[in-house]
Amino acid sequence: MATLFLIIIYLAFISLGLPDSMLGAAWPVMQIEYGTPIEMAGVLSMVIVAGTIISSLASEAVLNRLGTGKVTLISVAITAVSLLGFSLSPSILWLAICALPLGLGAGSIDAGLNNYVATHYKAHHMSWLHCFWGVGAMIGPIIMSHNIAGGHSWRDGYTAVSLIQFGLVLVLFLTLPLWKRVERTNHVVEKEEQIISIHSLLPETHEKPLKIKGVKFALFTFLFYVGVEATMGLWGSSFLVNVKGLSASSAAQWVSMYYAGITAGRLLTGFVTFRFSNRDLIRAGQIIALLGAILLVIPLPEMFSLIGFILVGLGSAPIFPCMLHETPVRFGKKHSQKIMGYQMAVAYVGGAILPPLLGWVAALTSFMIFPFVIVAYIIIMLISSERINSLMNKRQTI
């Protein structure tokens, strides 16, 4: 039963990843069809993320009321309908209308499943969970590229992904009793065990989650991590088309290689967690991502840009899952669900603000600024992360 339950959770994360990378991959073609400014993709991205932020902040109340299983089922169903709406949208306005529920469908399931795995499973499962998100994010541009290169419309790409989501809705509906059974079992186990963490060794306090030392730096790190991830996914194709001169289908394939780097990196991270700590993996990932971004800055032959995309993906791989898994360890299980919701909300704020900011500036200047912005985001993220480590070291010496 435990294995089947994990498989279902992994499938749910594939569904989360599928739509995340499709807009950026399809936008060079969508923009021409709709005759809209290139920065409009940033506006659509903001609408999607606004929905995700709302549902992330409401995640604790929604999950307590409905349970993780029902929330996952409802969220995937909303996503499937929204993607179908994308494929049928006659105008940018309709795309924006469909974008809001697409975001709403992601927030609660993201926060709920992340906290569930962080509190009930070891670090390697968190990395593998997000590896499956990467599988979905990698498949999305591949499906889109196949449709564009094959002479089909980008709309067919969205239709295909929508049908995949509807298939998962059926699987989740049929396995809903399993969620209830596992949740009852875990409720009993939780009463008998106590998480071992730095925070649990300190006297219990009634400190508000946002007042706990390190939480604000954690939020800042999530802000810029998702800023990097979303900016690469949304504007990577446009950078490759407008600056490097690639075709739209080739650019979509290259972006899929970026997501392939994330996926492969998270698969590898799952094994590496047996030997290295989350803290070490977060730091190493940030350094690798920075090296990849620097390759995009240096005027080298195109192949080095592809290597840069892959390295940014590989470096990004351990950061998000390892930071999520550290949440109950750093800040205590009592506050972990609420802090997890805050982290997901702030992460998506980064996804809502930072990519459109780049699109707006690039529209006024050039997409040549793309790699420089990625380097800046990664450096800020690295500084924030190291500040958390410093605070945790001080706590250990108390």
N, C-alpha and C positions, 0 to 999 in steps of 0.2 A: 504493500500500500504506500509506503514512504517513497519508493522509487517512482511509482506511477504519479504520485502527487508532485514530485519534483519535475517530472516531464511536463506536466500540465503548466506549472509555473514557468518553465523554460519556454513553452509554446506561447504563453501570454506575453513574454518579453520579446519574442520574435515579432508579435503583432504590434508591440509598442514601437519597435524600430522601423518597421516597413514604411510608414508614411513620413518619418522624420527627414528622410533624405530625398524625397521625390520632387518636392517643389524646386529645390536648387538645381536638380538634374534636368528638369523639364523647362525651367524658366527661359533659357535662351530662345526656345521655340514658342512657348506660351506668350512671351512678350511681343513677338512679331504678330502672332494671330490676333491678340487683343489690341495691338497698337498702343501700348501703354509705356510710360517711362520705365527704365530698367530698375530704378529704386523702388518701384511698386511691390516687388517681391519682399522687400523689407517690411512694408506695411502689412501684407498678408501674414508674414511671419509673426509680427507683433500681435495680430488678432489671434492667431493660433496659440501663442504663448500666453496671452491674456486669459484665455479660457483655461489653460493649464495651471496658471497661478491661482485662479479662483478655486478650482477643484482641489489643488494641493493644500491651500489654506483651510479648506473645509474637510479635508481628508479624515482627520481624527473623528469628527462628529459623524460623518457618513459611514466610516468603517465600523464604529461602535454600534451604529444603528442597524446596518445591513449585513455586516460581516464581509470578510475579504472575498469570499467566493462570489456572492451576488454582485459586489462592486466590480469585480473583474469581468463578469458576464455582461453587465450593463454597459461598462466602459467600452469593451470591444465592439458591442452592438452599435453604440453611438459612433464609434470610429468607422465602422463598415458603412453605415448610412452616409456619413459625411464624405467619405472618399467617393462613393457613388455620386453624391451631389457635385463633387469637383468634376467628375467626368462629364456631367450633363450641363455644367454652368455655361449660360450663354454670354455672360459678361463678368467683368472684374467684380462688380457689386455682388453677384451671386457667389463668386469664389469667396469673398469676404464673409458672406452670411454662412457659408458651409465651413469656413475656417474656425469659427468660434466653437461649435460643438466638437470639431476635431480636437481642439485643445482641451475642452472639458473632459473628453473621453480618456485623456492621458494622465491627468493630475492625480486623482485619487488612487488609481491602480498602481501608479508609479510609487507614490509614497507608501501605500499599504504593503505592497510586495517587498519593497526595499527594507522596510522596518521588520517585516515578518522574517525575512531571510537573515537579516543582521542579528536578530535576537534568538533565532532557533537553529541556525546552521553556522558552520565554520567558514573562515575567510575564502577558501577555495570555491565554495558554492556561490558566494557573492560575485566573484570574478567570472565564474562560468555563467551565472545568470545574465550578467551584462555582456558576456560573449554572445549570448543568444540575441540580445538586443542588437549587437553588431551584425549578426547574421541577417536580421531583418533589414537593418540600415544598408547593408551591402546588396541585398537582393533587390531593394527598391530601385536604385539607379540602373541595375542590370536589366530589370524588366522594362524600365523606361527607355534605356538605350536600345534594347532589342526592338521595341516598337517604333522608335524614331528612325533607326537605321533601316528597318524593314519597310519603310514607306507608310507606316501606319501613323495614326495621330497619337499625341501625348495622352489624349483622352482614353485610348485603349489601355495604356499603362495604368491609369488610375482605376479603370474598370476591373482589370485583372487583379490588382491588389485588394480592391473592395471585395471581390469574390473569395479571395483567400481569407479575408477577415470574417466573412459570413460563415465560411467553413469552420473556423475556430469558434465562432459563437455556438454552433451546433455541438462541438466537442465540449465546450464549457457547460452548456446546458445539461448534457447527458451525464456529466461528472459532478454536477453540483452537490449531490448527496455526499460525495467523498470529501469535499471541502468542510461540510458540517461535521463529519465524523472526525477529521483530523483536528479541527478547531476545538472540539470538545476534549479530545485527548490532550492537546497542548495546554488547555486551560487547567487541567488537573496537574500536569507536569510542572507548570509555572509556579504552582503553590508549593511545590516540594523542593525547588531549586533556587539558587541565588546566583546571579551573574557575578563573575570575578572580574573586577575592574579597579582601576585606580580610584575612581569616584566612590565605589562602594566601600573602600577602606576608610573613607573619611566619615565623620559624624553626619547623620542625616540632617538636611536642612530644608527649609521651605523656600529656598532661593528660586526666583523666577527663572525659567529656562534661558531667556536672553541675558540675564545677569551673570550666568555661569562663565567663568574665565575661559576664553578660547572660542566661545560660540560665535561671537561676532567675526573673528578672523576666519572661522570655518565657513561662515556664510559668504564672506568676501572671496574665499578661495573657490567656492562653488559658483559664485557669480561669474568669475573670469574663466573658470574651466569650461562651463557651458557656453560662454562667449566665444571661446576658441573653437569648440566643437561645432557650434551652430554656424559660426562665420565661415569655417572651412566648408561645411556642407552646403550653405546657401549660396556663397559667392565663389566657391572653388571653380565651378564650371564657367562662370562669367569671366573670371581671371584668365583661365586657360584659353577661352575663345577670343577675348578682346586683347590680351597681352601676348599670349604665346601662339596665337593663330591656329588653334586646333578647331576641328569641326565640333558641332554640338554633340554628336553621338560619341566621338572620341573623348571629349571632355567629360561626359557622363560616365564613361568607362573608367577614366582616371579617378574621378571622385569615388567610384565604387571601390577602387583600390585603396583609397584612404580609409574607407570603412572596413575593407578587408584587413588593413593593418590593425585597426581597433579590435576586430574580431579575433584575429590570430594572436594578438598581444594578450587579450583577456583569457583565451584558452591556455596560453603559456603561463600567465600569471596565476591561474588556478593551481598549477603544479608548483610554481615557485614559492607560493605562500607557505608551503610546508617547511621551507628553509629560511625565508626572509620575512621580516616584519612588514606590516602594512606601511609603517612610516618609511622604511627603506625603499619600498616599491613606489610609493608616491613620489619621493624625491628623485629616484632614478628615472621614472616616467617623465617628469617635468623637464629634466635635463635632455633626455632623448628628443622630446617634442621641440625643445628650443633649438637643438641642432638641426632638426628637420626644417624648422621655420627659417633658420639662417640660410639653408640651401636654397630656399625660394627667393631670398633677398639677393643673393649673389648671381650676377648675370652669367649663368652657365648654360650648356646645351640642354635641350628639353628633357632629356632622360634624367637629369639631375633634379628637375622639378618633380618628376614622378617619384623619384627616390625621396624627395622632401615630403611629398604628400604621404607616402607610406610611413616614413619615420615619425611624422606628427601623429599619425594614427596609432602606431606602435607605442609611442610615448604616452599618448592619451589613455591607452588601454587600462593601466592599473589605477589611475588617479581617482576616478569616480567611484568604482566599486570598493576600493580600499578605504577611501574616506567615509563612505556610507557604513562600512562594516565597523569602523572605528567609533561610530557615533555612540552606541551604548557603553563602549569601553571608556571613552573620554568623558562623557557627560552623565552616565548613569542610565540604567534601564527605565527608571521611573519617568524620566523626561524624554526618552529616546523617540517615542512616536511623535510628540509635539515638535521636537527639534528636527526630526526627519521631515515633517511637513514644512517647517520653516526653510530647511535646506533646499528642498525640492522647489518651493516657491521662489526663493531668491535665485536659485540656479536658473529657473526659467525667466526671471527678470533679466538675467544676463543674456539669455537667448532672445528676449524681446527687444532689448535696448541696443546691445552692442553690434549685432549684424546689421540692423537698419542704419545705425550710425555710420558704419563703413559704407553702406550702399549710398547714403546721402552724400557723403564726402567724395566718394568715387565718381558719382554723377557730376559733381562740380569740378573734379580734377581728372583723375584717371585711376583705373584699377591697378596701376603700378604700386599704389599704396598698400594693396592687400597684404603682401608678406610682412611689411614693416609693422602693420597693425597687429598681426598674429604674434610677432616677436614681442611687442609691447605687452600684449595680454598675458602671454606665458610668463614673462618676467614678473609682472604684478602678482600673478597667481603663485609663483614660486616664493616670493617674499612673504606673502600672507601665510602660506603653508608652513614656512620655517618659523614664523612667529608663533603659530600654534605649538609646534614642537618645543620651542623655548618655554612656553607656559606650562606644558606638560612635564618638562624636566624639573621645573621649579616645584610643581605639585608633588612629584615623587620624593623630593628632598624634605618635604614637610614632616 
